[in-house]
């Protein structure tokens, strides 16, 4: 199954999800699927690099171990990012009234399906 197919299925399974993308820790988008853009995905991938570094550093400083997932919930949307491996994350963008719990669950279940491709 291609990355695009996985991203499409991920968006389709979550009520209120509008886009999904695979982002490298360097801030470069590997693949994206966005039937509806409510956030600039190029900007998201660029900002993700800094967020990943900051969150990883904070988790390390607090002695929490590896940060595997983080979310940003704002007025216009929520973004859930889940670690695929040390170099890549899967991000899901959801409308404010979307199902964030299901989004987290779907990301957790889809990662094993694609992590071998990296």
C-alpha positions as MATLAB code, in Angstrom:
seq = 'XXXXXXXXXXXXXXXXXXXXXXXXXXXXXXXXXXXXXXXXXXXXXXXXXXXXXXXXXXXXXXXXXXXXXXXXXXXXXXXXXXXXXXXXXXXXXXXXXXXXXXXXXXXXXXXXXXXXXX';
ca = [
       0.000    0.000    0.000;
       1.369    3.417   -0.943;
       1.875    6.244    1.533;
      -0.848    8.231   -0.243;
      -3.340    5.385    0.212;
      -2.458    5.093    3.910;
      -2.884    8.838    4.415;
      -6.229    8.826    2.589;
      -7.501    5.924    4.696;
      -6.316    7.683    7.858;
      -8.251   10.851    7.005;
     -11.323    8.886    5.918;
     -11.499    6.940    9.212;
     -11.588   10.007   11.479;
     -14.620   12.293   11.688;
     -13.487   15.851   11.091;
     -10.030   14.934    9.754;
      -9.112   17.035    6.733;
      -5.483   16.191    5.956;
      -2.598   13.928    6.879;
       1.080   14.022    6.072;
       4.360   12.259    6.707;
       6.993   14.723    7.878;
      10.715   14.243    8.326;
      12.354   15.620   11.457;
      14.230   17.900    9.055;
      10.907   19.608    8.244;
      10.512   18.170    4.763;
       7.176   16.637    3.796;
       7.493   13.110    2.394;
       3.848   12.729    1.349;
       0.632   14.568    2.043;
      -3.063   14.032    1.469;
      -5.261   17.088    1.861;
      -8.770   17.052    0.429;
      -9.395   20.151    2.541;
      -6.628   22.526    3.614;
      -7.354   24.450    6.786;
      -3.674   24.862    7.617;
      -0.681   25.558    5.376;
       0.942   22.117    5.165;
       4.250   23.511    3.915;
       4.360   25.765    6.959;
       3.343   22.890    9.214;
       6.156   20.676    7.970;
       8.680   23.490    8.435;
       7.442   24.287   11.959;
       7.273   20.587   12.850;
      11.052   20.347   12.842;
      11.373   22.920   15.613;
       8.429   21.487   17.563;
       9.860   17.969   17.437;
      13.232   19.154   18.728;
      11.680   21.243   21.516;
       9.289   18.520   22.675;
      11.979   15.831   22.530;
      14.307   18.041   24.555;
      11.607   18.802   27.147;
      10.720   15.109   27.517;
      14.398   14.272   27.952;
      14.958   17.080   30.491;
      11.978   15.873   32.511;
      13.225   12.289   32.446;
      10.109   11.097   30.616;
      11.877    9.086   27.947;
      11.079    9.294   24.276;
       8.203   11.574   23.185;
       6.051    9.458   20.872;
       3.081   11.726   20.279;
       2.036   15.321   20.742;
      -0.935   17.502   19.884;
      -1.664   21.144   19.249;
      -5.281   22.107   19.689;
      -6.072   25.619   18.454;
      -9.147   27.618   17.458;
      -9.120   26.632   13.787;
      -7.927   23.017   14.028;
      -6.042   20.393   15.954;
      -2.862   18.680   14.847;
      -1.853   15.305   16.226;
       1.680   14.132   15.453;
       2.838   10.572   16.136;
       6.376    9.278   15.756;
       6.989    6.666   13.055;
      10.698    6.315   13.854;
      13.563    8.594   14.881;
      13.388   10.476   11.556;
       9.693   10.630   10.606;
       6.305   11.606   12.028;
       2.733   11.172   10.857;
       0.578   14.280   11.310;
      -3.210   14.421   11.226;
      -5.121   17.706   10.950;
      -8.637   17.701   12.422;
     -11.398   20.325   12.517;
     -12.230   21.716   15.975;
     -15.350   19.544   16.295;
     -13.610   16.394   14.995;
     -12.993   13.155   16.851;
      -9.539   13.621   18.415;
      -9.675   10.373   20.380;
     -10.307    8.372   17.237;
      -7.561   10.346   15.489;
      -5.048    9.308   18.149;
      -6.226    5.693   17.926;
      -6.028    5.575   14.127;
      -2.508    7.060   14.118;
      -1.407    4.487   16.689;
      -2.763    1.622   14.580;
      -1.555    2.875   11.184;
       2.099    3.418   12.207;
       2.944   -0.318   12.290;
       1.602   -0.630    8.742;
       4.093    1.875    7.327;
       7.121    1.906    9.655;
       8.766   -0.937    7.741;
       8.893    1.302    4.655;
      11.390    3.578    6.380;
];
